[in-house]
């Protein structure tokens, strides 16, 4: 079931009618001053459709104001960590890490895990980045991080040390079944993710356009919501990316027995309101979670699926990521919920 954000999908709200106040102007010391007053509201009678339309306009206004504040806010200390193994997919990992770092106004750290951490190996990684990375990123020796040990542990430690805002890593397919490394390395990273993890599919598919002005070209952003878990951080990040891309945000949940479609859709809208995001539509599906989310991603032609990690089991997270990546049509962004 798909419910678009319109008069028919708005929950019951107080009878609020918008009363705008025209800006007042006056001259003081030869300067024209404009006092902009915030619109306020009064209780008035009106038709139900008018009341619903007014509430939707108010929510849209508040959402745009909040997103503008987030977009113009000063960047945090976190960087974007690009985990590469010098394979052919590492080129696209570097490109997306660089593009997202520019969107977030932060820096890029390149992480390579192996048995050799000598200066010669560091130079090999630096040369690889200079040859295969985007020319918009000028990496220096300090931007290259070499670590030994288990890959997933090294990614966890480095992302924690750098207070990473995002980790970008690739996924490789094996044979016709396209079994990505979600049974070992990637699945282990998802299990203990200290930051959002962007999984880059092993196909020629890009959602970042690097030019004079970087652009996120992922199409609609699909957030796969588990109503049994907290989703604030997941929805906040999904809404921010949709805003940066200039694309609609879609919410989907796969519900089981005992919960009606109407109740599930209402819960989705309530979660969106709490996270201060405004979805274009809410979608309710039934069946296998991983299969239904991947089918929804294909049907909605989305290039980015944002999923939460807090309450999902490791097996379920890997199954969802695998199903979406097998479509060869979308990236997966796995977001751990921040626990205060």
C-alpha positions in Angstrom: 0.0 0.0 0.0 1.4 3.4 -1.0 0.1 6.6 0.6 1.2 9.9 -0.7 1.5 13.0 1.5 -1.7 14.8 0.7 -5.1 15.7 2.1 -6.0 12.0 2.4 -2.9 11.0 4.4 -2.8 13.7 7.0 -3.6 12.7 10.6 -6.2 14.5 12.6 -4.9 17.8 13.8 -6.3 20.8 15.7 -8.4 23.3 13.7 -5.6 25.6 12.8 -5.8 28.2 10.1 -2.7 30.1 9.0 -2.8 33.9 9.4 0.2 35.5 7.7 1.4 38.9 8.8 2.8 41.1 6.1 6.4 42.3 6.7 6.5 45.8 8.2 9.0 48.3 7.0 10.3 51.6 8.5 13.2 53.9 8.0 15.7 54.6 10.8 18.8 56.7 10.3 18.4 56.7 6.6 18.3 52.9 6.4 15.4 50.8 5.4 14.7 48.2 8.1 12.5 45.2 7.5 11.0 43.4 10.5 9.9 39.9 9.5 7.5 38.4 11.9 7.0 34.7 12.3 3.6 33.6 11.1 1.3 32.6 14.0 -2.0 30.8 14.0 -5.4 31.3 15.4 -8.3 28.9 15.9 -10.9 29.5 13.3 -13.7 27.5 11.8 -13.2 26.1 8.3 -13.7 23.2 6.1 -11.9 20.0 6.9 -9.9 20.1 3.6 -8.8 23.7 4.3 -7.7 22.8 7.8 -5.7 19.8 6.5 -4.1 21.8 3.7 -3.1 24.5 6.3 -1.5 22.0 8.6 0.5 20.5 5.7 1.7 23.9 4.7 2.8 24.6 8.2 4.7 21.3 8.4 6.4 21.9 5.1 7.5 25.4 6.2 8.9 24.1 9.4 10.7 21.3 7.6 12.3 23.7 5.1 13.4 25.9 7.9 15.0 23.0 9.8 16.7 21.6 6.7 18.1 25.1 5.9 19.5 25.3 9.4 21.1 21.9 9.1 22.6 22.7 5.6 24.1 26.0 6.7 25.4 24.7 10.0 29.1 24.5 10.7 30.6 21.1 9.8 31.4 18.7 12.6 34.8 17.3 13.3 34.0 13.9 11.6 35.6 13.0 8.3 34.6 10.5 5.6 36.6 7.3 5.7 37.2 5.5 2.4 38.1 1.9 3.0 39.9 0.6 -0.1 41.7 -2.6 -1.0 43.3 -1.4 -4.2 40.9 -3.4 -6.4 39.0 -2.1 -9.4 36.0 -1.1 -7.2 38.3 1.2 -5.0 38.2 3.9 -7.7 34.4 4.3 -7.2 34.8 4.1 -3.5 37.2 7.0 -3.6 34.9 9.0 -6.0 31.9 8.7 -3.7 33.9 9.3 -0.6 35.2 12.5 -2.1 31.8 13.7 -3.4 30.1 13.1 -0.1 32.9 14.7 1.8 32.4 17.9 -0.3 28.7 17.8 0.3 29.3 17.5 4.1 32.1 20.1 4.0 34.6 17.7 5.6 37.8 15.9 4.7 38.6 12.4 3.4 40.8 9.7 5.1 41.8 6.7 3.0 42.1 3.5 5.0 44.0 0.4 3.7 44.3 -2.7 5.8 47.0 -5.2 5.0 50.1 -7.0 6.3 52.5 -4.3 5.1 52.5 -0.9 6.7 55.9 0.2 5.5 56.6 3.6 3.9 56.9 1.9 0.6 53.4 0.5 0.9 52.1 3.9 1.9 53.6 5.3 -1.3 51.9 2.6 -3.3 48.5 3.5 -1.8 49.1 7.2 -2.3 50.1 6.6 -6.0 46.9 4.5 -6.5 44.8 7.3 -5.1 46.5 9.8 -7.3 46.1 7.6 -10.4 42.6 6.3 -9.9 41.0 8.8 -7.5 39.1 11.9 -8.7 41.3 14.9 -9.5 39.1 17.0 -7.2 40.7 15.4 -4.2 44.3 16.2 -3.5 45.5 13.7 -0.9 48.7 14.0 1.0 50.7 11.5 3.1 48.8 12.4 6.2 45.5 11.4 4.6 46.6 7.8 4.1 46.1 5.4 7.0 47.6 1.9 7.0 46.5 -0.7 9.5 47.1 -4.4 10.0 44.8 -7.1 11.4 41.2 -8.0 10.7 39.6 -5.6 8.2 36.3 -5.1 10.1 38.1 -4.4 13.4 40.5 -2.0 11.7 37.6 -0.1 10.1 35.8 0.1 13.4 38.9 1.4 15.3 39.7 4.0 12.7 36.2 5.2 12.2 35.9 5.6 16.0 39.3 7.4 16.3 38.4 9.8 13.5 34.9 10.3 14.7 33.9 9.5 11.2 30.7 11.0 9.8 30.6 8.3 7.1 32.5 5.2 6.0 32.5 4.3 2.3 33.4 0.7 1.3 32.9 -1.6 -1.6 31.2 -4.9 -2.0 32.4 -7.5 -4.4 30.3 -10.2 -6.2 31.4 -13.8 -6.7 29.9 -15.8 -9.5 26.4 -15.9 -10.8 24.9 -15.8 -7.3 26.5 -12.4 -6.6 27.2 -13.3 -3.0 28.7 -10.1 -1.7 31.2 -10.1 1.2 28.3 -9.8 3.6 29.0 -13.1 5.3 32.4 -12.0 6.5 33.9 -8.6 6.2 31.0 -6.4 5.4 28.6 -8.2 7.7 31.1 -7.8 10.5 31.3 -4.1 9.8 27.6 -3.8 9.9 27.4 -5.6 13.2 29.6 -3.1 15.0 29.2 0.0 12.8 30.3 3.1 14.7 29.2 5.4 11.9 26.9 5.2 8.8 28.3 2.7 6.3 27.8 3.3 2.5 28.1 0.1 0.5 29.1 0.7 -3.1 27.8 -2.0 -5.5 30.3 -3.7 -7.8 28.6 -2.3 -11.0 29.1 0.8 -13.0 26.6 2.8 -11.0 27.3 6.2 -9.5 25.1 8.5 -7.3 27.6 11.3 -7.0 28.4 13.7 -9.9 31.8 15.5 -9.3 32.1 18.8 -11.2 32.6 22.4 -10.3 29.7 21.9 -7.9 29.2 18.3 -6.6 25.7 16.9 -7.0 24.0 13.9 -5.5 22.2 12.1 -8.4 20.6 9.2 -6.6 17.0 9.8 -7.5 14.4 9.3 -4.8 15.8 8.3 -1.4 14.1 5.2 0.1 14.3 4.8 3.9 13.5 1.2 5.0 12.0 1.7 8.4 11.6 -1.0 11.1 8.7 0.2 13.3 10.0 -1.9 16.2 13.2 0.2 16.5 14.2 3.8 17.0 14.7 5.5 13.7 15.5 9.1 14.4 19.1 9.1 13.2 18.3 7.0 10.1 15.4 9.3 9.1 17.4 12.5 9.8 20.2 11.4 7.5 17.8 10.1 4.8 16.0 13.4 4.9 19.3 15.4 4.7 20.5 13.4 1.7 17.1 13.8 -0.1 17.3 17.5 0.5 20.9 17.7 -0.8 19.8 15.7 -3.9 16.7 17.7 -4.4 14.7 14.5 -4.6 11.7 13.1 -2.7 12.0 11.0 0.4 10.0 7.8 0.5 9.4 5.7 3.6 8.8 2.0 3.4 8.0 -0.6 6.0 7.3 -4.3 5.8 4.6 -5.2 8.3 3.5 -8.5 9.6 0.2 -10.0 10.9 -1.6 -8.1 13.6 -0.9 -4.6 12.2 -3.1 -3.0 9.6 -1.8 -1.0 6.7 -3.4 2.2 8.0 -1.8 1.8 11.4 1.6 1.1 9.9 1.3 4.2 7.6 0.3 6.3 10.6 3.3 5.1 12.6 5.6 5.9 9.6 4.2 9.5 9.5 4.6 9.8 13.3 8.3 8.7 13.1 8.9 11.2 10.2 7.3 14.0 12.2 9.5 13.2 15.2 12.6 13.2 13.1 11.6 16.5 11.4 11.5 15.1 7.9 8.7 15.4 5.3 8.3 12.2 3.2 6.7 12.4 -0.2 5.0 9.0 0.4 4.7 6.2 2.9 4.7 2.6 1.5 3.5 -0.5 3.4 4.4 -4.0 2.1 3.9 -7.6 3.3 6.2 -10.6 3.0 9.9 -11.2 3.3 11.6 -8.1 4.5 14.7 -8.2 2.3 12.8 -9.2 -0.8 10.1 -6.5 -0.4 12.5 -3.7 0.2 14.6 -4.6 -2.8 11.4 -4.8 -5.0 10.3 -1.5 -3.7 13.7 0.1 -4.5 13.4 -1.2 -8.1 9.7 -0.1 -8.4 10.4 3.4 -7.1 13.6 3.7 -9.2 15.7 4.8 -6.2 19.4 4.8 -6.3 19.9 4.9 -2.5 18.3 2.8 0.2 18.8 3.9 3.8 18.4 1.2 6.4 18.7 1.2 10.2 21.0 -1.1 12.1 20.2 -0.8 15.8 17.5 -3.4 16.3 18.2 -5.6 13.3 20.1 -8.9 13.7 23.4 -9.2 11.8 21.8 -11.8 9.5 18.8 -9.7 8.7 21.0 -6.6 8.0 23.2 -8.6 5.6 20.1 -10.1 3.9 18.6 -6.7 3.2 21.9 -5.2 2.0 22.5 -8.3 -0.2 19.0 -8.2 -1.7 19.3 -4.5 -2.6 22.8 -4.8 -4.0 21.7 -7.7 -6.2 19.4 -5.4 -8.0 22.4 -3.6 -9.4 20.4 -0.4 -9.2 21.0 1.1 -5.7 23.5 1.8 -3.0 22.9 0.8 0.6 23.5 3.2 3.5 23.3 1.4 6.8 22.8 3.8 9.8 23.4 2.8 13.4 21.1 4.6 15.8 22.8 6.9 18.2 22.1 5.9 21.8 22.2 8.8 24.2 
